[in-house]
């Protein structure tokens, strides 16, 4: 009986293997589908920031300073794939930024014989946005390598804290400024699912030199140096294509 059972099992296994082999021969695996980038998308990104800034005072002296921080936000855009592998599109971004730096400076009072008072100059960038065009090349089964460029914005909060020589009280005049500049960058994007892609990219933002900046306080107002503001951003992101 045991020999008969083993023999039947061997015959059944052989028949199953032969049937599977026949099915594999009759139905070859489907070829991978190449991702098409034409369409619109929405997504999110996060990463790191580094600023390179400079203040230029009225006498011509300069102070270079900078800091690091984080960025996180969202993006929407549309692409069109043409000539087989080329992709052109546009994207809008808006993000929160943690950039915040301080450095020693001085405030001068012409009415007091140009008296210089030590101060603490602070700069915060709490918003970073852009609208850019991008041109890319689709490669392989879902890769896109691209460059981008366009208009950028940042919101700055500037203050310059000091002790007033007239009253002896602590004064911290401040101002909020929305700056407009330009941005250039490059990146790579990978379509890892039918409607999803992930990307990594670098963008440089230049907001030029603005000033003089009028800082306002409840006690007194004071005009401070011209301010140059540039930001480097390295981010990773994910997009849903629809």
Secondary structure, 3 states (H helix, E strand, C coil): CHHHHHHHHHHHHHHHHHHHHHHHHHCCCCCCCCCCCCEEEEEEEEEEEEEEEEEECCCCCEEEECCEEEEEEEEEEEEEEECCCEEEEEEEEEEEEEEEEEEEEEEEEHHHCCEEEEEEEEEEEEEEEEEEEEEEEEECCCEEEEEEEEEEEEEEEEEEEEECCCCCCEEEEEEEEEEEEEEEEEEEEEEEECCEEEEEEEEEEEEEEECCCEEECCCCEEECCEEEEEEEEEEEEEEEEC
